[in-house]
Amino acid sequence: MFRILSVTFVMLLVLNIGQAFSQKVDIVSEKNVVSLDLRDKPLKLVAEEILKQTGTMVMFDKKWNELPVNGQYIGIPLEEFFWRALRKYNISLSFDEKRNLVNLRFFGDSNIVKINNDTLINENVSNKQLREDIKMLHKQQHQELQTNLNDPEFVDPLSGMKLVDIQEMHVAQQAELEELRNDPQTIEPESGMTNAEIKSLHGAQQAELEQLRNDPKVIEPESGMTKAEIRDLHKVQHAELELLKKEFRNSGS
């Protein structure tokens, strides 16, 4: 359940909220295409401009009147405009084409009230009813999200790109990354060295490490002893251990 205000700040009411959020309305039509060049323009003025261009009235809570909207949008569907322009907010849209209305809902509002067709219902909603309404909205949001994720034509609100375009971009980026990884002349950002130089360096380091492992004069850092001394010590310890085992067996017999 939620409260919606029109551009003229008169509270209007929409049909059953379940129908408003569960039905997917195809609103891509010529009359709903907008072109807007916005620089911190308040949402209420944006709504007025949309009304002039499309004849569609945008309804929302008046506390969002001064919300600044930015970006340049040329010849895009109204629904796509909202997803891109308000991508930083958790919103939902429902369209009433018969009455040329767009219901814009910002989730998280504290003032959620019951609404009916054209009559304002009591605003004194109980906390229990409020929690139930929010729970229902979240469930419907999740269902809508799953549907959108499977639709390649769905526009991602953060990037303003279609999912199919994002997927193609990721594939191209992955291919480019693999090509760079295999190019010996590619410069690794952190070291400033080419892949060929890094490969050569790693080979030299590996060879040096193997040489150190086999050099009896190399000093082991933790003990401060050479590998030869450690090897001799292990031999002595092993001999002592075998002697102790022998004495233990003899004492038991």
C-alpha positions as CSV (number, residue, x, y, z in Angstrom):
1,M,0.0,0.0,0.0
2,F,1.3,3.5,-0.7
3,R,0.5,7.2,-1.1
4,I,0.9,8.9,-4.5
5,L,0.8,12.6,-5.3
6,S,0.3,14.1,-8.7
7,V,2.4,16.9,-10.3
8,T,-0.1,19.4,-9.1
9,F,0.3,17.9,-5.6
10,V,-3.3,16.7,-5.4
11,M,-3.4,13.2,-3.9
12,L,-4.8,10.6,-6.4
13,L,-5.4,7.0,-6.0
14,V,-4.7,3.9,-8.1
15,L,-6.2,0.5,-8.5
16,N,-5.3,-2.6,-6.4
17,I,-1.6,-2.5,-5.6
18,G,-1.2,-6.2,-6.4
19,Q,-2.4,-5.6,-9.9
20,A,-0.2,-2.5,-10.2
21,F,3.0,-4.3,-9.4
22,S,2.3,-7.8,-10.8
23,Q,1.2,-6.9,-14.3
24,K,3.8,-6.0,-16.8
25,V,2.5,-3.2,-19.0
26,D,4.0,-2.5,-22.4
27,I,4.3,1.2,-22.4
28,V,6.7,1.6,-25.3
29,S,4.7,3.8,-27.7
30,E,5.5,6.9,-29.7
31,K,3.6,9.2,-27.4
32,N,5.7,8.0,-24.4
33,V,9.1,8.9,-25.9
34,V,10.8,11.8,-24.2
35,S,13.9,14.0,-24.8
36,L,15.2,15.8,-21.8
37,D,18.5,17.6,-21.0
38,L,18.6,17.8,-17.2
39,R,21.0,19.5,-14.7
40,D,19.9,19.1,-11.1
41,K,16.3,19.8,-12.2
42,P,13.7,19.1,-9.5
43,L,11.6,16.0,-10.1
44,K,8.3,18.0,-10.0
45,L,9.6,20.2,-12.9
46,V,10.7,17.0,-14.8
47,A,7.2,15.6,-14.3
48,E,5.7,18.8,-15.7
49,E,8.0,18.6,-18.8
50,I,7.0,14.9,-19.3
51,L,3.3,16.0,-19.2
52,K,4.0,18.6,-21.9
53,Q,5.9,16.2,-24.1
54,T,3.7,13.1,-23.7
55,G,0.4,14.1,-22.1
56,T,1.2,11.6,-19.4
57,M,0.9,12.7,-15.7
58,V,3.5,11.4,-13.3
59,M,2.2,10.8,-9.7
60,F,4.5,10.5,-6.7
61,D,4.9,11.6,-3.1
62,K,5.4,15.3,-2.8
63,K,8.4,14.9,-0.5
64,W,10.3,13.9,-3.6
65,N,9.4,17.2,-5.4
66,E,12.9,18.7,-5.0
67,L,14.8,15.5,-5.9
68,P,17.5,16.6,-8.4
69,V,17.5,14.7,-11.7
70,N,20.5,14.8,-14.1
71,G,21.4,13.5,-17.5
72,Q,20.8,13.9,-21.2
73,Y,18.1,11.6,-22.7
74,I,17.2,11.8,-26.3
75,G,14.2,10.0,-27.8
76,I,13.9,7.2,-25.2
77,P,10.8,5.5,-23.9
78,L,9.4,6.9,-20.7
79,E,9.9,3.8,-18.7
80,E,13.6,3.6,-19.7
81,F,14.0,7.2,-18.7
82,F,12.8,6.6,-15.2
83,W,15.1,3.5,-14.7
84,R,18.1,5.4,-16.0
85,A,17.4,8.8,-14.4
86,L,16.5,7.3,-11.0
87,R,18.9,4.4,-11.1
88,K,20.3,5.3,-7.6
89,Y,16.9,4.8,-6.0
90,N,14.8,1.8,-5.2
91,I,11.7,2.6,-7.3
92,S,8.8,0.9,-9.0
93,L,6.6,2.0,-11.9
94,S,3.0,1.2,-12.8
95,F,1.3,2.7,-15.9
96,D,-2.4,3.4,-16.4
97,E,-2.7,4.0,-20.1
98,K,-6.4,4.7,-20.1
99,R,-5.9,7.7,-17.8
100,N,-2.4,8.6,-19.0
101,L,-1.0,8.2,-15.6
102,V,2.4,6.9,-14.3
103,N,2.6,5.9,-10.7
104,L,6.2,6.4,-9.4
105,R,6.9,4.7,-6.1
106,F,10.0,5.2,-4.0
107,F,10.4,2.2,-1.7
108,G,11.3,2.9,1.8
109,D,8.8,5.7,2.3
110,S,7.6,5.9,5.9
111,N,4.1,7.2,4.9
112,I,2.5,4.2,3.2
113,V,-1.3,4.4,3.1
114,K,-4.2,2.4,1.6
115,I,-5.5,3.7,-1.8
116,N,-8.4,2.9,-3.9
117,N,-9.6,4.0,-7.3
118,D,-10.5,7.6,-6.7
119,T,-11.0,7.8,-3.0
120,L,-8.4,8.5,-0.3
121,I,-8.6,5.8,2.4
122,N,-7.7,6.3,6.1
123,E,-4.0,7.1,6.5
124,N,-3.8,5.7,10.1
125,V,-2.5,2.3,9.0
126,S,-1.3,0.0,11.8
127,N,2.3,-1.1,12.0
128,K,1.3,-4.7,11.4
129,Q,-0.5,-3.8,8.2
130,L,2.4,-1.7,7.2
131,R,4.8,-4.6,7.6
132,E,2.5,-6.9,5.7
133,D,2.3,-4.4,2.8
134,I,6.1,-4.0,2.7
135,K,6.6,-7.7,2.8
136,M,4.2,-8.1,-0.2
137,L,5.9,-5.4,-2.1
138,H,9.3,-7.0,-1.6
139,K,8.0,-10.4,-2.7
140,Q,6.6,-8.8,-5.9
141,Q,9.8,-6.9,-6.4
142,H,11.8,-10.1,-6.2
143,Q,9.5,-11.8,-8.7
144,E,9.8,-8.9,-11.1
145,L,13.5,-8.9,-10.8
146,Q,13.8,-12.5,-11.6
147,T,11.7,-12.0,-14.7
148,N,13.8,-9.0,-15.8
149,L,17.0,-10.8,-15.3
150,N,15.8,-13.4,-17.9
151,D,14.8,-10.7,-20.3
152,P,17.7,-9.6,-22.6
153,E,15.9,-6.5,-23.5
154,F,15.5,-5.3,-19.9
155,V,17.4,-2.1,-19.2
156,D,19.8,-2.2,-16.2
157,P,19.0,0.9,-14.1
158,L,22.6,1.4,-13.0
159,S,24.2,1.5,-16.4
160,G,21.2,2.4,-18.6
161,M,22.2,-0.5,-20.9
162,K,20.2,-3.6,-22.0
163,L,21.2,-6.9,-20.4
164,V,22.0,-8.3,-23.8
165,D,24.4,-5.3,-24.5
166,I,26.0,-5.8,-21.1
167,Q,26.6,-9.5,-21.8
168,E,28.1,-8.7,-25.2
169,M,30.4,-6.1,-23.6
170,H,31.5,-8.5,-20.9
171,V,32.4,-11.2,-23.6
172,A,34.4,-8.6,-25.6
173,Q,36.2,-7.4,-22.4
174,Q,37.0,-11.0,-21.5
175,A,38.4,-11.7,-24.9
176,E,40.5,-8.5,-24.8
177,L,41.8,-9.4,-21.3
178,E,42.8,-12.9,-22.5
179,E,44.6,-11.4,-25.5
180,L,46.5,-8.9,-23.3
181,R,47.5,-11.7,-20.9
182,N,49.0,-13.7,-23.8
183,D,50.7,-10.7,-25.4
184,P,54.4,-10.6,-24.3
185,Q,54.6,-6.9,-24.9
186,T,51.7,-6.0,-22.6
187,I,52.8,-3.9,-19.6
188,E,51.7,-5.1,-16.2
189,P,50.5,-1.9,-14.4
190,E,51.8,-2.6,-10.9
191,S,55.4,-3.5,-11.9
192,G,55.7,-1.5,-15.1
193,M,57.3,-4.5,-16.8
194,T,56.1,-6.4,-19.9
195,N,54.7,-9.9,-19.7
196,A,57.9,-11.2,-21.4
197,E,60.1,-9.4,-18.8
198,I,58.0,-10.8,-15.9
199,K,58.1,-14.3,-17.4
200,S,61.9,-14.1,-17.8
201,L,62.3,-12.8,-14.2
202,H,60.1,-15.6,-12.8
203,G,62.2,-18.1,-14.7
204,A,65.5,-16.7,-13.2
205,Q,64.0,-16.6,-9.7
206,Q,62.8,-20.2,-10.0
207,A,66.3,-21.3,-11.2
208,E,67.9,-19.4,-8.3
209,L,65.5,-20.9,-5.8
210,E,66.3,-24.5,-7.0
211,Q,70.0,-23.8,-6.8
212,L,69.7,-22.5,-3.3
213,R,67.6,-25.6,-2.2
214,N,70.4,-27.8,-3.4
215,D,73.4,-25.8,-2.1
216,P,74.6,-27.3,1.2
217,K,76.2,-23.9,2.2
218,V,72.9,-22.0,2.0
219,I,71.9,-20.7,5.5
220,E,68.4,-21.5,6.6
221,P,66.9,-18.2,7.9
222,E,65.0,-19.6,10.9
223,S,67.7,-21.7,12.4
224,G,70.8,-19.8,11.2
225,M,72.3,-23.1,10.2
226,T,73.5,-24.2,6.8
227,K,71.6,-26.9,4.9
228,A,74.6,-29.3,5.4
229,E,74.6,-28.7,9.2
230,I,70.8,-29.3,9.3
231,R,71.2,-32.5,7.3
232,D,73.9,-33.7,9.7
233,L,71.8,-32.8,12.7
234,H,68.8,-34.7,11.3
235,K,71.1,-37.8,10.8
236,V,72.3,-37.6,14.5
237,Q,68.7,-37.1,15.7
238,H,67.5,-40.1,13.6
239,A,70.3,-42.3,15.0
240,E,69.4,-41.3,18.6
241,L,65.7,-42.0,18.0
242,E,66.5,-45.5,16.6
243,L,68.7,-46.2,19.6
244,L,65.9,-45.1,22.0
245,K,63.5,-47.4,20.2
246,K,65.9,-50.3,20.5
247,E,66.4,-49.7,24.2
248,F,62.6,-49.5,24.7
249,R,62.0,-52.8,23.0
250,N,64.8,-54.5,25.0
251,S,63.4,-53.2,28.3
252,G,60.0,-54.6,27.4
253,S,61.3,-58.1,26.7
